[in-house]
Amino acid sequence: MTLHRHWAGLSTSAAGALLAVAGLCASAPVDAQTLRGAMDSGNSGFSTTVRRGDPSGTGDADGVGEDGADAAAPRPRYSNARPVVIDGNPNWAAEPPVLRDGIVDTAEDQPVPDGAEAIGLDTRSREDIEAFERPSAGHDADAFAVEVEPILDRRPARLARFEPFDPVGLRMGSFTVFPEAEMVVGTDSNVFRSSSNARRDVALEFKPTVRAVSNWRTHALEFRATGLSTFHNEFSTEDDRSYTLETRGRLDITRRTNIEALASFDHALEQRGSINATSAAGERTPIDTSRAALTFNHRFNRLSLQLRGAVTDTDYDAISGAGGVRISNESRDNQLREAAVRASWMFKPTLAVFAEVVGNARTYNGIEADGIRRDSTGDRVRAGVSFGNTSKILRGEVAVGRAEQRFDDKRLGSIDGIVLDANLAWRVSGLTSLLFTARSDIAESTLAGSGGALSQTVGVEARHAFRRNLIGTAGVSLSRQEYEGVDITEQALTGLLGLEYHLNREVTMFGRYTHVAFDSTDVARDYNSDAFKVGVRVRR
């Protein structure tokens, strides 16, 4: 009997404590974060009080709803409901709770009963909420946080390049640094891209890269620097000393609005075999390219709008010709200004359709030897399908459209044609992937009598894991340029075979073979080349 009275006393005390807590909660506003965390916890026994005219769930001052009903009356329970998050609200959705061993979450999202009121509650499933508000970017999410131009998104290539180990980087404050370096020994059967006098040479190649990526919850910043140095055994004129510096940033204004920016500088040498190269030069022309781009993104709901703008400045340095004569390339220097509008409609996070219009204007610093100034304006119109960048099976986009470039000097005919652009990765299985790429544009040219060519390149690359740490690569690409105003058409077929052996997370040994078959209506420029490379890659 004593034990029974003692238990009854404890029950009465507990009940009194619960009533006191209930009275305190009824008189104080409910914290939205607490409410959201309780709802997301999956506890179907959690009941909320929803008052008409009070979407935030904080309660009316008088405790009575607009219809005079008792505000304390319980409403239907929704295990998946939460207050609607409004643009501009800095309190984003809470992170999902950490699961603990021994506790099984058996709660399921409950449908909204007919006639039930859910004013101010988001009754979508957890999957829909996550897909639209916090989509997953797959592995290494922060490493690809800023993608100014969708067709150049790096995430499809990362999906196709499945590797047994992901880089972990080095934590330095609020940044993660990804260092990488390649040391390669290779041979090329035709270093000068000559049709009649192919010369072979052996070269040592060194390629360091470092990237620093922010770890912030909102906003993003990335720095990248890469270099390439080659040392040929016999022909030092073919040595490369090139590098690229790049900065990317993203400013998150709201959950649905952000601004992305890019600034880069690239120093490289003009390729042998280029139709624009000066034939009298014994050395390759150094090219400096500076680019600044700005992108504005806003998502209304399923409709997204993107505005892009970019300025690219290209400078060709002077070089030494035959007999030590200095050749100025100032007339080739030019500036390209671009602006684009893109609209897309999302059916689901892994499927969307889009259309975009791009306009450009190119201005040259001088006039070429044929007396024609090559200033021009142009436009591109594309429409396509995007598969997003979150799927572990299919990522990227493909588009088709039309491009046209019109020259201010009417002695040069306009260039137009169909364009195809794609950056699509497909994980066929856990062992095999395919990467499909295509790029189309109107390439500028200083060839006498021609303003340029419609340039089209399409390629496919397959990767297969023979073992977890042994991956083979096979690819083929075809490029074609048809020059306006002259009877010259170029075509290059490139084949690639490669093998990678990952010793561990940080060291990879690899070998590559590349064959290039170049054909031109100007048969004096035809050539074939074979290149073999073996090397080691070290990264963190």
LUMNUNU-759406 format. One line per field, with one value per residue (C-alpha): residue in three letters; x, y, z. Coordinates in nm, 3 decimals. Example, Ala and Ser with C-alpha at 12.3 -4.5 7.8 and 13.67 -1.06 7.14 Angstrom:
<rs>
aa c(Ala  Ser)
px c(1.230  1.367)
py c(-0.450  -0.106)
pz c(0.780  0.714)
</rs>
This chain:
<rs>
aa c(Met  Thr  Leu  His  Arg  His  Trp  Ala  Gly  Leu  Ser  Thr  Ser  Ala  Ala  Gly  Ala  Leu  Leu  Ala  Val  Ala  Gly  Leu  Cys  Ala  Ser  Ala  Pro  Val  Asp  Ala  Gln  Thr  Leu  Arg  Gly  Ala  Met  Asp  Ser  Gly  Asn  Ser  Gly  Phe  Ser  Thr  Thr  Val  Arg  Arg  Gly  Asp  Pro  Ser  Gly  Thr  Gly  Asp  Ala  Asp  Gly  Val  Gly  Glu  Asp  Gly  Ala  Asp  Ala  Ala  Ala  Pro  Arg  Pro  Arg  Tyr  Ser  Asn  Ala  Arg  Pro  Val  Val  Ile  Asp  Gly  Asn  Pro  Asn  Trp  Ala  Ala  Glu  Pro  Pro  Val  Leu  Arg  Asp  Gly  Ile  Val  Asp  Thr  Ala  Glu  Asp  Gln  Pro  Val  Pro  Asp  Gly  Ala  Glu  Ala  Ile  Gly  Leu  Asp  Thr  Arg  Ser  Arg  Glu  Asp  Ile  Glu  Ala  Phe  Glu  Arg  Pro  Ser  Ala  Gly  His  Asp  Ala  Asp  Ala  Phe  Ala  Val  Glu  Val  Glu  Pro  Ile  Leu  Asp  Arg  Arg  Pro  Ala  Arg  Leu  Ala  Arg  Phe  Glu  Pro  Phe  Asp  Pro  Val  Gly  Leu  Arg  Met  Gly  Ser  Phe  Thr  Val  Phe  Pro  Glu  Ala  Glu  Met  Val  Val  Gly  Thr  Asp  Ser  Asn  Val  Phe  Arg  Ser  Ser  Ser  Asn  Ala  Arg  Arg  Asp  Val  Ala  Leu  Glu  Phe  Lys  Pro  Thr  Val  Arg  Ala  Val  Ser  Asn  Trp  Arg  Thr  His  Ala  Leu  Glu  Phe  Arg  Ala  Thr  Gly  Leu  Ser  Thr  Phe  His  Asn  Glu  Phe  Ser  Thr  Glu  Asp  Asp  Arg  Ser  Tyr  Thr  Leu  Glu  Thr  Arg  Gly  Arg  Leu  Asp  Ile  Thr  Arg  Arg  Thr  Asn  Ile  Glu  Ala  Leu  Ala  Ser  Phe  Asp  His  Ala  Leu  Glu  Gln  Arg  Gly  Ser  Ile  Asn  Ala  Thr  Ser  Ala  Ala  Gly  Glu  Arg  Thr  Pro  Ile  Asp  Thr  Ser  Arg  Ala  Ala  Leu  Thr  Phe  Asn  His  Arg  Phe  Asn  Arg  Leu  Ser  Leu  Gln  Leu  Arg  Gly  Ala  Val  Thr  Asp  Thr  Asp  Tyr  Asp  Ala  Ile  Ser  Gly  Ala  Gly  Gly  Val  Arg  Ile  Ser  Asn  Glu  Ser  Arg  Asp  Asn  Gln  Leu  Arg  Glu  Ala  Ala  Val  Arg  Ala  Ser  Trp  Met  Phe  Lys  Pro  Thr  Leu  Ala  Val  Phe  Ala  Glu  Val  Val  Gly  Asn  Ala  Arg  Thr  Tyr  Asn  Gly  Ile  Glu  Ala  Asp  Gly  Ile  Arg  Arg  Asp  Ser  Thr  Gly  Asp  Arg  Val  Arg  Ala  Gly  Val  Ser  Phe  Gly  Asn  Thr  Ser  Lys  Ile  Leu  Arg  Gly  Glu  Val  Ala  Val  Gly  Arg  Ala  Glu  Gln  Arg  Phe  Asp  Asp  Lys  Arg  Leu  Gly  Ser  Ile  Asp  Gly  Ile  Val  Leu  Asp  Ala  Asn  Leu  Ala  Trp  Arg  Val  Ser  Gly  Leu  Thr  Ser  Leu  Leu  Phe  Thr  Ala  Arg  Ser  Asp  Ile  Ala  Glu  Ser  Thr  Leu  Ala  Gly  Ser  Gly  Gly  Ala  Leu  Ser  Gln  Thr  Val  Gly  Val  Glu  Ala  Arg  His  Ala  Phe  Arg  Arg  Asn  Leu  Ile  Gly  Thr  Ala  Gly  Val  Ser  Leu  Ser  Arg  Gln  Glu  Tyr  Glu  Gly  Val  Asp  Ile  Thr  Glu  Gln  Ala  Leu  Thr  Gly  Leu  Leu  Gly  Leu  Glu  Tyr  His  Leu  Asn  Arg  Glu  Val  Thr  Met  Phe  Gly  Arg  Tyr  Thr  His  Val  Ala  Phe  Asp  Ser  Thr  Asp  Val  Ala  Arg  Asp  Tyr  Asn  Ser  Asp  Ala  Phe  Lys  Val  Gly  Val  Arg  Val  Arg  Arg)
px c(0.000  0.284  0.449  0.119  0.077  0.439  0.392  0.067  0.249  0.520  0.258  0.075  0.400  0.493  0.150  0.177  0.516  0.382  0.087  0.324  0.540  0.230  0.112  0.455  0.456  0.106  0.214  0.549  0.618  0.739  1.092  1.077  1.404  1.284  0.953  1.128  1.372  1.090  0.893  1.195  1.285  1.022  0.827  0.471  0.351  0.447  0.140  0.144  -0.113  -0.184  -0.386  -0.558  -0.390  -0.071  0.143  0.456  0.299  0.398  0.043  -0.209  -0.187  -0.535  -0.497  -0.810  -0.822  -1.003  -1.306  -1.328  -1.218  -1.010  -0.647  -0.533  -0.741  -0.512  -0.488  -0.410  -0.049  0.187  0.514  0.670  0.539  0.746  0.701  0.746  1.088  1.060  1.325  1.550  1.508  1.864  1.748  1.775  1.634  1.792  2.037  1.889  1.937  2.228  2.111  2.214  2.281  1.991  1.723  1.509  1.307  0.978  0.794  0.658  0.547  0.172  -0.061  -0.255  -0.611  -0.890  -1.019  -0.729  -0.572  -0.199  -0.164  0.199  0.318  0.527  0.365  0.604  0.800  1.150  1.292  1.125  1.237  1.598  1.603  1.485  1.642  1.962  2.050  2.343  2.644  2.783  3.143  3.356  3.067  3.264  3.526  3.283  3.072  3.109  3.021  2.977  2.883  2.669  2.821  3.164  3.046  3.321  3.093  2.994  3.361  3.412  3.129  3.278  3.627  3.527  3.834  3.893  4.004  3.869  4.116  4.088  4.299  4.458  4.248  4.385  4.150  3.822  3.976  4.066  4.375  4.410  4.773  4.864  5.169  5.244  5.587  5.579  5.827  5.699  5.785  5.617  5.666  5.592  5.667  5.640  5.311  5.478  5.331  5.662  5.939  5.821  6.074  6.064  6.173  6.163  6.053  6.024  5.702  5.616  5.263  5.185  4.836  4.699  4.340  4.202  3.828  3.630  3.437  3.173  2.807  2.701  2.897  3.201  3.549  3.801  4.157  4.338  4.688  4.834  5.153  5.315  5.687  5.831  6.196  6.266  6.585  6.657  6.417  6.409  6.179  5.898  5.944  5.633  5.628  5.259  5.041  4.686  4.565  4.196  3.964  3.596  3.345  2.978  2.769  2.449  2.193  1.901  1.835  1.716  1.941  2.316  2.587  2.888  3.208  3.526  3.857  4.139  4.469  4.626  4.969  5.032  5.212  5.034  5.003  5.204  4.984  4.752  4.626  4.675  5.039  5.302  5.477  5.802  5.841  6.090  5.928  5.573  5.374  5.306  4.937  4.806  4.434  4.253  3.890  3.632  3.281  2.976  2.660  2.330  2.108  1.753  1.505  1.138  1.030  1.064  1.154  1.515  1.666  2.035  2.204  2.568  2.828  3.198  3.488  3.788  4.104  4.359  4.712  4.965  5.327  5.588  5.823  6.148  6.125  6.383  6.712  6.622  6.352  6.096  5.736  5.464  5.131  4.956  4.692  4.579  4.505  4.131  3.863  3.547  3.237  2.955  2.610  2.364  2.012  1.912  1.575  1.516  1.217  1.280  1.054  1.264  1.618  1.755  1.556  1.507  1.467  1.630  1.678  1.940  2.036  2.395  2.517  2.877  3.095  3.461  3.695  4.049  4.332  4.452  4.410  4.562  4.788  4.490  4.362  4.042  3.941  3.775  3.546  3.220  2.901  2.717  2.452  2.387  2.048  2.036  1.775  1.842  1.795  1.978  2.010  2.142  2.458  2.335  2.266  2.517  2.414  2.361  2.481  2.527  2.340  2.308  2.184  2.140  2.094  2.220  2.507  2.587  2.875  2.847  3.150  3.149  3.346  3.107  3.397  3.389  3.082  2.890  2.945  2.651  2.553  2.409  2.581  2.586  2.702  2.716  2.881  2.720  2.844  2.675  2.775  2.676  2.762  2.985  3.275  3.209  3.135  3.093  3.166  3.014  3.137  3.061  3.154  3.057  3.154  3.266  3.644  3.816  4.088  4.342  4.373  4.378  4.027  3.856  3.711  3.691  3.530  3.246  3.432  3.268  3.416  3.248  3.399  3.324  3.542  3.487  3.643  3.638  3.772  3.942  4.012  3.928  4.263  4.328  4.129  4.148  4.046  3.955  3.830  3.784  3.706  3.647  3.689  3.606  3.658  3.516  3.657  3.439  3.569  3.841  3.827  3.985  3.832  4.022  3.942  4.125  4.057  4.206  4.222  4.321  4.415  4.514  4.575  4.589  4.715  4.635  4.901  4.717  4.511  4.800  5.006  4.893  5.097  4.960  5.033  4.871  4.884  4.741  4.710  4.617  4.525  4.492  4.345  4.304  4.194  4.535  4.721  5.051  4.922  4.819  5.003  4.989  5.139  5.174  5.254  5.337  5.353  5.418  5.419  5.326  5.069  5.096  4.810  4.655)
py c(0.000  0.236  0.161  0.230  0.569  0.659  0.575  0.775  1.071  1.055  1.036  1.335  1.534  1.440  1.538  1.870  1.933  1.856  2.090  2.364  2.317  2.318  2.643  2.800  2.694  2.833  3.173  3.195  3.204  2.879  2.897  2.815  2.623  2.410  2.346  2.252  2.019  1.845  1.794  1.667  1.420  1.178  1.166  1.119  1.187  1.554  1.775  2.141  2.410  2.597  2.916  3.077  3.397  3.293  3.110  3.139  2.935  3.192  3.237  3.519  3.771  3.684  3.310  3.289  3.227  3.445  3.216  3.235  2.875  2.788  2.837  2.564  2.297  2.033  2.017  1.717  1.601  1.598  1.417  1.571  1.926  2.231  2.609  2.735  2.894  3.234  3.387  3.615  3.416  3.345  3.042  2.767  2.422  2.238  1.959  1.607  1.453  1.218  0.856  0.667  0.299  0.098  0.352  0.270  0.548  0.390  0.717  0.774  1.094  1.119  1.250  1.566  1.463  1.596  1.922  1.967  2.309  2.343  2.717  2.809  2.449  2.291  1.952  1.831  1.512  1.534  1.423  1.709  1.963  1.849  1.830  2.187  2.362  2.177  1.952  1.719  1.777  1.426  1.369  1.664  1.909  2.216  2.154  2.250  2.514  2.780  2.701  3.024  2.865  2.546  2.384  2.404  2.249  2.024  1.782  1.561  1.491  1.405  1.150  0.990  0.990  0.762  0.683  0.449  0.739  1.091  1.369  1.475  1.789  1.978  2.184  2.535  2.745  2.784  2.651  2.308  2.296  2.030  2.003  1.784  1.731  1.518  1.410  1.267  1.131  1.118  1.095  1.258  1.131  1.469  1.760  2.022  1.885  1.862  1.681  1.594  1.610  1.452  1.488  1.281  1.404  1.300  1.539  1.563  1.723  1.870  1.987  2.121  2.224  2.368  2.456  2.616  2.587  2.751  2.542  2.803  2.709  2.995  3.176  3.013  3.108  2.912  2.978  2.767  2.780  2.533  2.529  2.328  2.302  2.075  2.010  1.860  1.668  1.806  2.087  2.345  2.569  2.327  2.366  2.489  2.744  2.801  2.865  2.953  3.158  3.158  3.285  3.194  3.324  3.290  3.533  3.380  3.657  3.430  3.057  3.111  3.393  3.413  3.589  3.400  3.556  3.439  3.606  3.424  3.477  3.225  3.227  2.968  2.912  2.885  2.528  2.401  2.348  2.641  2.805  3.148  3.088  3.299  3.066  3.267  3.230  2.986  2.999  2.970  3.282  3.344  3.418  3.594  3.558  3.751  3.679  3.816  3.671  3.745  3.535  3.612  3.316  3.325  3.042  3.132  2.774  2.532  2.822  2.941  3.245  3.307  3.621  3.593  3.839  3.802  3.999  3.820  4.002  3.815  3.946  3.793  3.872  3.969  3.690  3.653  3.550  3.433  3.627  3.767  4.001  4.091  4.001  4.207  4.037  4.348  4.334  3.995  4.132  4.141  4.179  3.970  4.082  3.835  3.848  3.562  3.497  3.145  3.017  2.662  2.467  2.188  1.883  1.723  1.776  1.536  1.662  2.013  2.183  2.514  2.774  3.046  3.335  3.461  3.779  3.887  4.160  4.115  4.412  4.398  4.637  4.659  4.561  4.249  4.236  4.188  4.534  4.402  4.483  4.182  4.348  4.153  4.086  3.759  3.561  3.204  3.044  2.708  2.480  2.159  1.918  1.922  1.621  1.826  1.768  1.560  1.217  0.936  0.787  1.070  1.432  1.722  1.870  1.862  2.143  2.217  2.552  2.796  3.046  3.341  3.591  3.911  4.122  4.500  4.489  4.348  4.207  3.924  3.703  3.611  3.272  3.065  2.706  2.448  2.416  2.123  2.155  1.875  1.787  1.460  1.181  0.842  0.589  0.275  0.053  0.050  -0.040  0.158  0.520  0.727  1.097  1.264  1.613  1.851  2.213  2.438  2.797  3.040  3.060  3.385  3.379  3.617  3.406  3.632  3.663  3.485  3.605  3.264  2.923  2.731  2.504  2.182  1.917  1.602  1.325  1.025  0.869  0.539  0.436  0.085  -0.048  -0.385  -0.384  -0.129  0.045  -0.036  0.180  0.183  0.467  0.472  0.775  0.924  1.280  1.450  1.822  2.012  2.374  2.506  2.852  3.118  3.302  3.049  2.688  2.538  2.272  2.110  1.789  1.616  1.266  1.195  0.857  0.799  0.493  0.514  0.308  0.421  0.223  0.376  0.266  0.435  0.746  0.980  0.815  0.708  0.571  0.617  0.574  0.733  0.687  0.952  0.938  1.244  1.228  1.580  1.630  1.956  2.056  2.221  1.889  2.055  2.084  1.720  1.533  1.237  1.213  0.950  1.038  0.805  0.924  0.752  0.928  0.950  1.172  1.272  1.448  1.500)
pz c(0.000  0.085  -0.249  -0.429  -0.256  -0.334  -0.707  -0.720  -0.569  -0.833  -1.107  -0.967  -0.952  -1.307  -1.432  -1.253  -1.410  -1.755  -1.703  -1.592  -1.901  -2.121  -1.962  -2.016  -2.381  -2.432  -2.301  -2.482  -2.857  -3.009  -3.147  -3.519  -3.512  -3.219  -3.393  -3.716  -3.538  -3.354  -3.673  -3.868  -3.594  -3.724  -3.392  -3.511  -3.161  -3.183  -3.210  -3.308  -3.256  -3.580  -3.555  -3.848  -3.952  -3.777  -4.037  -3.826  -3.544  -3.282  -3.150  -3.137  -2.856  -2.731  -2.776  -2.990  -3.364  -3.614  -3.613  -3.236  -3.188  -2.888  -2.994  -2.758  -2.932  -3.088  -3.466  -3.689  -3.666  -3.966  -3.905  -4.217  -4.176  -4.090  -4.114  -4.470  -4.521  -4.686  -4.912  -4.716  -4.393  -4.273  -4.070  -4.330  -4.275  -3.984  -4.054  -4.018  -3.672  -3.614  -3.590  -3.276  -3.243  -3.104  -3.198  -3.499  -3.661  -3.767  -3.837  -4.186  -4.357  -4.306  -4.577  -4.503  -4.404  -4.621  -4.486  -4.250  -4.232  -4.294  -4.325  -4.282  -4.295  -4.570  -4.631  -4.903  -4.846  -4.702  -5.037  -5.224  -4.968  -4.981  -5.361  -5.411  -5.113  -5.035  -5.333  -5.282  -5.505  -5.462  -5.356  -5.264  -5.275  -5.178  -5.445  -5.723  -5.555  -5.827  -6.190  -6.384  -6.719  -6.711  -7.020  -6.853  -6.525  -6.384  -6.201  -6.498  -6.570  -6.205  -6.218  -6.530  -6.383  -6.097  -5.893  -5.600  -5.381  -5.348  -5.267  -4.905  -4.918  -4.632  -4.391  -4.349  -4.145  -4.333  -4.657  -4.790  -5.012  -5.282  -5.404  -5.702  -5.922  -6.230  -6.354  -6.708  -6.960  -7.317  -7.683  -7.984  -8.339  -8.501  -8.271  -8.549  -8.694  -9.034  -9.335  -9.500  -9.239  -8.916  -8.634  -8.315  -7.976  -7.610  -7.339  -6.963  -6.842  -6.502  -6.417  -6.065  -5.956  -5.633  -5.547  -5.233  -5.168  -4.886  -4.631  -4.554  -4.507  -4.732  -5.002  -5.165  -5.276  -5.481  -5.596  -5.853  -5.999  -6.248  -6.450  -6.728  -6.800  -7.069  -7.148  -7.492  -7.550  -7.898  -7.997  -7.721  -7.931  -7.842  -7.468  -7.286  -7.008  -6.949  -6.645  -6.542  -6.244  -6.157  -5.885  -5.847  -5.597  -5.511  -5.306  -5.165  -5.140  -5.045  -5.074  -5.431  -5.547  -5.587  -5.785  -5.921  -6.051  -6.221  -6.299  -6.475  -6.652  -6.887  -7.045  -7.320  -7.650  -7.984  -8.106  -8.399  -8.703  -8.627  -8.945  -8.782  -8.690  -8.869  -9.114  -9.106  -8.731  -8.586  -8.243  -8.117  -8.032  -7.660  -7.596  -7.285  -7.218  -6.944  -6.865  -6.623  -6.597  -6.383  -6.344  -6.170  -6.078  -5.943  -5.896  -5.866  -5.801  -6.088  -6.316  -6.299  -6.465  -6.534  -6.664  -6.772  -6.892  -6.974  -7.115  -7.267  -7.371  -7.588  -7.652  -7.894  -7.812  -8.071  -8.185  -8.382  -8.746  -8.999  -8.978  -8.636  -8.773  -8.507  -8.602  -8.434  -8.368  -8.241  -8.516  -8.382  -8.034  -7.970  -7.706  -7.686  -7.491  -7.428  -7.266  -7.220  -7.089  -6.989  -6.865  -6.743  -6.614  -6.364  -6.375  -6.102  -5.971  -6.235  -6.534  -6.672  -7.008  -7.092  -7.361  -7.387  -7.609  -7.629  -7.795  -7.851  -7.999  -8.098  -8.155  -8.298  -8.224  -8.584  -8.948  -9.101  -9.406  -9.640  -9.537  -9.375  -9.020  -8.855  -8.598  -8.572  -8.375  -8.336  -8.156  -8.047  -7.976  -7.797  -7.640  -7.456  -7.169  -6.836  -6.607  -6.318  -6.118  -5.822  -5.973  -5.929  -6.265  -6.515  -6.497  -6.733  -7.026  -7.404  -7.631  -7.999  -8.172  -8.430  -8.436  -8.660  -8.673  -8.884  -8.978  -8.992  -9.316  -9.575  -9.778  -9.528  -9.550  -9.236  -9.077  -8.958  -8.889  -8.651  -8.312  -8.071  -7.712  -7.457  -7.129  -7.026  -6.798  -6.760  -6.497  -6.687  -6.392  -6.088  -6.318  -6.637  -6.724  -7.041  -7.094  -7.399  -7.490  -7.775  -7.833  -8.121  -8.184  -8.451  -8.432  -8.530  -8.794  -8.945  -9.261  -9.569  -9.712  -9.424  -9.095  -8.933  -8.935  -8.778  -8.537  -8.415  -8.187  -8.057  -7.849  -7.629  -7.362  -7.180  -6.849  -6.706  -6.378  -6.435  -6.065  -5.800  -5.842  -6.211  -6.455  -6.833  -7.064  -7.434  -7.624  -7.967  -8.079  -8.412  -8.481  -8.798  -8.912  -9.237  -9.315  -9.473  -9.781  -9.868  -9.982  -9.671  -9.448  -9.163  -8.982  -8.698  -8.563  -8.221  -8.048  -7.686  -7.479  -7.116  -6.805  -6.441  -6.144  -5.803  -5.557  -5.272  -5.205  -5.284  -5.561  -5.910  -6.198  -6.549  -6.917  -7.225  -7.599  -7.833  -8.212  -8.420  -8.790  -8.933  -9.281  -9.472  -9.821  -9.824  -9.845  -9.758  -9.401  -9.348  -9.074  -8.835  -8.490  -8.217  -7.858  -7.567  -7.207  -6.876  -6.544  -6.180  -6.011  -5.646  -5.473  -5.137)
</rs>
